[in-house]
Amino acid sequence: MVRVGVIGLGAIGREHLEIYREIPGVEVTAVADFAKNVADEIAAEIGAQSFGSTAELLEAGVVDAVTLSTPDHLHHDDAVRILEAGVHLLLEKPIATTVEESDDLVRVAEASGLVAMPGHTLRFANQYLTAKNLVASGSVGSVIHGNVRRNNKVSVARRVNGRTSVTFFLGIHDIDALTWIAGERVVAVQAFESEQRTPDGGQAVAITANLRLAGGGVVSLEAAWGLPDTYPTDIDARLRLVGDKGEVRIDIHDFGMSAFSETLSYPVPAAGPIYGGPQGMLYEELNAFLRAVRGEIEVPITMREAADAVRVATTIDRAIASGQTETVDYR
């Protein structure tokens, strides 16, 4: 039995919590949130202990592993506390918002001997894993060009309320997926952001970036959270990579499904339960984390890979600010 805690009880933390509760061999023993009343309410519902901070939860000694899903800029200090306490860690992406903090997390994680797994969920989606395997098999050949995009509704930007940039909130998914699938690092970046701002006034609604891969190919990246709230799906994400032997495409705009009642919608059946049990890429991610904790598999994604994604994201934002082609520094 693995004793699990969830720290940070926003939308994603609650999703983790519900999935953990359905996985055999797991006991959710603790929850924590800065809003202690929220943690108290959830803990009472599920029969767990409630805490107002990571430090308090760790001091209680009631967990073997935790999900940390607090705001991005707060990840570093709590992640270090968790690993230094000897607790396995699933850390939501991005693992940090600066190169320095992400590199330090790599150092701490590698020295700990514990499972420290970044939550890059696309690595656990069938379409993206199939694309990875196709490129790795050589059937697509060397990547020459392509594009990746991820669009959200404006309500998502409203909920984030300026806490992070669209590069880090949305682009980080596709930065990691691209480099993982292509098997190549991004080495240089050109980028622009829109003049239109999010409802809080502090962030660009959209960014575009041209990414040069180490093998010489070029891929464009688009990340935006400006779709109207009446848009028929919550997420519009696509990937296309063209090689010298073929191409691979992913389109989760509608998953080949539409519905109409009062409005047209494209439901994305990515995580709904099947016959009472969880499924989907987030379930696969959490289950892989637990299997790694039990020693059944190697960690599917390393903190170093997640730190490299942070490097590219910070380079994109730097290129936006400078208006110049910026090199990604992997030193």
C-alpha positions as CSV (number, residue, x, y, z in Angstrom):
1,M,0.0,0.0,0.0
2,V,1.4,3.4,-1.1
3,R,0.4,6.3,1.2
4,V,-0.2,9.3,-1.1
5,G,-0.8,13.0,-0.4
6,V,-1.9,15.8,-2.7
7,I,-0.5,19.3,-2.1
8,G,-2.3,22.1,-4.0
9,L,-6.0,21.5,-4.4
10,G,-6.8,23.5,-7.4
11,A,-8.4,22.0,-10.5
12,I,-5.5,19.7,-11.4
13,G,-4.8,18.7,-7.8
14,R,-8.4,17.6,-7.4
15,E,-8.1,15.5,-10.6
16,H,-5.1,13.8,-9.2
17,L,-6.9,13.2,-5.9
18,E,-9.9,11.6,-7.6
19,I,-7.7,9.3,-9.7
20,Y,-5.5,8.2,-6.8
21,R,-8.6,7.2,-4.9
22,E,-9.5,4.8,-7.6
23,I,-6.1,3.1,-8.1
24,P,-5.7,-0.2,-6.2
25,G,-2.9,-0.3,-3.6
26,V,-3.1,3.4,-2.9
27,E,-4.3,5.1,0.2
28,V,-4.8,8.9,0.1
29,T,-3.7,9.8,3.6
30,A,-3.2,13.6,3.4
31,V,-4.1,16.8,1.5
32,A,-2.7,20.3,1.9
33,D,-3.5,23.7,0.5
34,F,-2.7,27.3,1.4
35,A,-6.5,27.7,1.9
36,K,-6.7,25.4,4.9
37,N,-10.5,25.5,4.9
38,V,-10.5,23.9,1.4
39,A,-8.1,21.2,2.6
40,D,-10.2,20.6,5.7
41,E,-13.4,20.2,3.6
42,I,-11.8,17.8,1.2
43,A,-10.1,15.8,3.9
44,A,-13.3,15.4,5.8
45,E,-15.0,14.0,2.6
46,I,-12.3,11.4,2.0
47,G,-11.1,10.5,5.4
48,A,-7.6,12.0,5.1
49,Q,-5.6,14.3,7.2
50,S,-5.6,18.0,6.4
51,F,-2.7,20.5,6.4
52,G,-2.1,24.1,5.5
53,S,1.4,23.7,4.1
54,T,3.9,21.3,2.6
55,A,6.1,21.5,5.7
56,E,3.2,20.5,8.1
57,L,2.3,17.6,5.9
58,L,5.8,16.3,5.8
59,E,6.3,16.7,9.5
60,A,3.3,14.4,10.1
61,G,5.1,11.5,8.4
62,V,1.9,10.1,6.9
63,V,2.9,9.8,3.2
64,D,5.3,7.8,1.0
65,A,4.6,9.9,-2.1
66,V,3.0,13.2,-3.1
67,T,1.7,15.2,-6.0
68,L,2.8,18.8,-5.9
69,S,0.4,20.9,-7.9
70,T,0.8,24.4,-6.4
71,P,1.4,27.5,-8.7
72,D,4.4,27.1,-10.9
73,H,6.6,29.8,-9.3
74,L,6.2,28.1,-5.9
75,H,7.4,24.6,-7.0
76,H,11.1,24.8,-6.3
77,D,11.2,25.2,-2.5
78,D,8.4,22.7,-1.7
79,A,9.8,20.2,-4.1
80,V,13.2,20.4,-2.4
81,R,11.5,20.0,1.0
82,I,9.6,16.9,-0.2
83,L,12.7,15.2,-1.6
84,E,14.8,16.0,1.4
85,A,12.1,14.5,3.6
86,G,12.6,11.2,1.7
87,V,9.2,11.3,-0.1
88,H,8.7,10.4,-3.7
89,L,7.5,13.3,-5.9
90,L,5.2,13.8,-8.9
91,L,5.7,17.5,-9.8
92,E,3.3,19.3,-12.1
93,K,4.8,20.9,-15.1
94,P,6.5,23.2,-15.6
95,I,8.8,22.1,-12.8
96,A,9.9,25.7,-12.3
97,T,9.8,29.0,-14.0
98,T,13.5,29.7,-14.1
99,V,16.5,27.8,-15.5
100,E,18.3,28.1,-12.2
101,E,15.5,26.6,-10.1
102,S,14.9,23.8,-12.6
103,D,18.6,22.9,-12.6
104,D,18.7,22.9,-8.9
105,L,15.7,20.5,-8.8
106,V,17.6,18.2,-11.1
107,R,20.5,18.2,-8.8
108,V,18.4,17.5,-5.7
109,A,16.3,14.8,-7.4
110,E,19.4,13.0,-8.8
111,A,21.1,13.0,-5.4
112,S,18.0,11.8,-3.6
113,G,17.6,8.3,-5.0
114,L,13.9,8.8,-5.0
115,V,11.3,8.8,-7.7
116,A,11.0,12.4,-8.9
117,M,8.8,12.5,-11.9
118,P,7.6,15.6,-13.8
119,G,3.9,15.6,-14.8
120,H,4.3,16.0,-18.6
121,T,0.9,14.4,-19.4
122,L,1.2,14.2,-23.2
123,R,3.8,11.5,-22.8
124,F,1.0,9.3,-21.5
125,A,-1.4,10.0,-24.4
126,N,-1.8,7.2,-26.9
127,Q,-1.6,9.5,-29.9
128,Y,1.7,11.1,-28.8
129,L,3.3,7.9,-27.7
130,T,2.4,6.4,-31.1
131,A,3.9,9.4,-32.8
132,K,7.1,9.0,-30.7
133,N,7.4,5.3,-31.7
134,L,6.8,6.1,-35.4
135,V,9.6,8.7,-35.5
136,A,11.9,6.5,-33.4
137,S,11.3,3.6,-35.8
138,G,12.7,5.6,-38.7
139,S,9.5,5.4,-40.7
140,V,9.1,9.2,-40.8
141,G,12.8,9.9,-41.4
142,S,14.7,13.0,-40.3
143,V,12.3,15.8,-39.2
144,I,12.5,18.7,-41.8
145,H,9.6,20.9,-40.6
146,G,6.3,20.9,-38.8
147,N,4.0,22.7,-36.4
148,V,2.5,22.3,-33.0
149,R,-0.3,24.3,-31.4
150,R,-2.4,24.4,-28.3
151,N,-5.3,26.9,-27.8
152,N,-7.5,27.3,-24.8
153,K,-10.5,29.5,-24.1
154,V,-10.3,32.9,-22.6
155,S,-11.8,31.6,-19.4
156,V,-8.6,29.7,-18.8
157,A,-6.6,32.9,-19.0
158,R,-9.1,34.5,-16.6
159,R,-8.7,31.7,-14.1
160,V,-4.8,31.9,-14.3
161,N,-5.1,35.6,-13.7
162,G,-1.6,36.6,-14.6
163,R,0.2,34.0,-12.5
164,T,2.1,32.7,-15.5
165,S,2.7,33.2,-19.2
166,V,1.0,31.4,-22.0
167,T,4.4,30.0,-22.9
168,F,4.7,28.2,-19.6
169,F,1.0,27.3,-19.2
170,L,0.4,25.9,-22.6
171,G,3.6,26.0,-24.7
172,I,5.5,23.8,-22.2
173,H,3.3,20.8,-23.1
174,D,4.3,21.0,-26.8
175,I,7.9,21.9,-26.2
176,D,8.4,18.7,-24.3
177,A,6.2,16.6,-26.7
178,L,8.1,18.0,-29.7
179,T,11.6,17.3,-28.4
180,W,10.5,13.8,-27.1
181,I,8.8,12.8,-30.3
182,A,11.5,14.2,-32.6
183,G,14.3,12.9,-30.4
184,E,16.1,16.2,-30.8
185,R,16.7,19.3,-28.7
186,V,15.7,22.8,-29.7
187,V,18.8,24.8,-30.3
188,A,17.6,28.3,-31.4
189,V,14.4,30.3,-31.2
190,Q,12.7,33.3,-32.9
191,A,9.4,34.4,-31.3
192,F,6.6,37.0,-31.2
193,E,3.7,37.7,-28.9
194,S,0.4,39.3,-29.6
195,E,-0.3,42.9,-28.5
196,Q,-3.7,41.7,-27.3
197,R,-3.6,41.1,-23.5
198,T,-5.4,38.6,-21.2
199,P,-8.3,39.9,-19.0
200,D,-5.9,40.7,-16.2
201,G,-4.0,42.9,-18.6
202,G,-0.7,41.3,-17.8
203,Q,-0.1,38.6,-20.3
204,A,-0.1,38.2,-24.1
205,V,-3.1,36.3,-25.4
206,A,-1.0,34.4,-27.9
207,I,2.7,33.6,-28.8
208,T,4.3,32.1,-31.8
209,A,7.8,30.7,-32.0
210,N,10.0,29.3,-34.7
211,L,12.1,26.5,-33.2
212,R,15.3,25.1,-34.9
213,L,16.0,21.5,-34.0
214,A,19.5,20.1,-33.5
215,G,19.2,18.1,-36.7
216,G,18.5,21.2,-38.7
217,G,14.7,21.0,-39.0
218,V,12.4,23.9,-38.1
219,V,9.0,23.7,-36.3
220,S,6.6,26.4,-35.5
221,L,4.9,26.6,-32.1
222,E,1.6,28.4,-31.3
223,A,0.2,28.8,-27.8
224,A,-2.9,30.9,-27.0
225,W,-5.7,31.3,-24.6
226,G,-8.0,33.6,-26.5
227,L,-10.7,31.3,-27.9
228,P,-14.2,32.6,-27.0
229,D,-16.0,30.8,-24.2
230,T,-18.6,29.8,-26.7
231,Y,-16.0,27.8,-28.7
232,P,-17.3,24.2,-29.1
233,T,-14.3,22.6,-27.4
234,D,-12.1,23.5,-24.4
235,I,-8.8,22.6,-26.1
236,D,-7.6,22.8,-29.7
237,A,-4.3,21.0,-30.0
238,R,-2.5,19.7,-33.0
239,L,0.9,18.4,-34.1
240,R,2.4,17.8,-37.5
241,L,6.0,16.7,-38.2
242,V,7.2,16.1,-41.7
243,G,10.3,14.0,-42.4
244,D,12.2,13.0,-45.5
245,K,10.3,9.7,-45.5
246,G,6.8,10.7,-44.4
247,E,4.8,12.6,-41.8
248,V,2.9,12.2,-38.5
249,R,-0.1,14.2,-37.5
250,I,-2.1,14.5,-34.3
251,D,-5.4,16.4,-34.0
252,I,-7.4,16.5,-30.8
253,H,-9.6,19.4,-32.0
254,D,-12.7,17.1,-31.9
255,F,-11.5,13.5,-31.5
256,G,-13.7,12.7,-34.4
257,M,-16.8,13.4,-32.3
258,S,-19.4,16.1,-32.2
259,A,-22.7,16.7,-30.4
260,F,-25.5,19.2,-30.6
261,S,-28.1,20.1,-28.0
262,E,-28.5,23.8,-27.3
263,T,-25.0,24.4,-28.8
264,L,-22.6,22.6,-31.0
265,S,-19.8,20.9,-29.0
266,Y,-16.7,18.8,-29.7
267,P,-16.4,16.7,-26.5
268,V,-12.9,15.4,-25.8
269,P,-13.3,12.0,-24.1
270,A,-9.9,12.1,-22.6
271,A,-10.4,11.2,-18.9
272,G,-14.0,10.2,-18.2
273,P,-14.4,7.0,-16.1
274,I,-15.1,3.7,-17.9
275,Y,-17.4,1.4,-15.9
276,G,-16.5,3.2,-12.7
277,G,-12.7,3.1,-13.2
278,P,-10.4,6.0,-14.3
279,Q,-8.8,6.1,-17.7
280,G,-7.0,8.5,-20.0
281,M,-3.6,10.1,-20.1
282,L,-3.7,11.6,-16.5
283,Y,-4.6,8.2,-15.1
284,E,-1.7,6.6,-17.1
285,E,0.7,9.3,-15.8
286,L,-0.3,8.7,-12.1
287,N,-0.3,5.0,-12.5
288,A,3.2,5.1,-14.0
289,F,4.4,7.2,-11.2
290,L,3.1,4.7,-8.6
291,R,4.6,1.8,-10.6
292,A,8.0,3.6,-10.5
293,V,7.6,4.2,-6.7
294,R,7.0,0.4,-6.3
295,G,10.1,-0.3,-8.4
296,E,8.2,-2.0,-11.2
297,I,9.4,0.4,-14.0
298,E,11.9,3.1,-14.6
299,V,10.7,6.7,-14.4
300,P,9.3,7.4,-17.8
301,I,10.4,11.1,-17.8
302,T,13.3,12.6,-15.9
303,M,13.7,15.9,-14.2
304,R,16.5,16.7,-16.6
305,E,14.1,16.4,-19.6
306,A,11.6,18.7,-17.8
307,A,14.4,21.2,-17.0
308,D,15.3,21.3,-20.7
309,A,11.7,22.2,-21.5
310,V,12.0,25.1,-19.1
311,R,15.1,26.2,-20.9
312,V,13.3,26.3,-24.2
313,A,10.3,28.1,-22.7
314,T,12.5,30.8,-21.1
315,T,14.4,31.2,-24.4
316,I,11.1,31.8,-26.2
317,D,10.1,34.5,-23.7
318,R,13.6,36.0,-24.0
319,A,13.3,36.0,-27.8
320,I,10.0,37.8,-27.6
321,A,11.6,40.5,-25.4
322,S,14.7,40.9,-27.5
323,G,13.3,40.5,-31.0
324,Q,16.4,38.5,-31.9
325,T,17.2,34.9,-32.6
326,E,18.1,33.4,-29.3
327,T,20.2,30.3,-28.7
328,V,19.1,27.7,-26.1
329,D,21.9,27.3,-23.6
330,Y,22.1,23.7,-22.3
331,R,25.3,24.2,-20.1
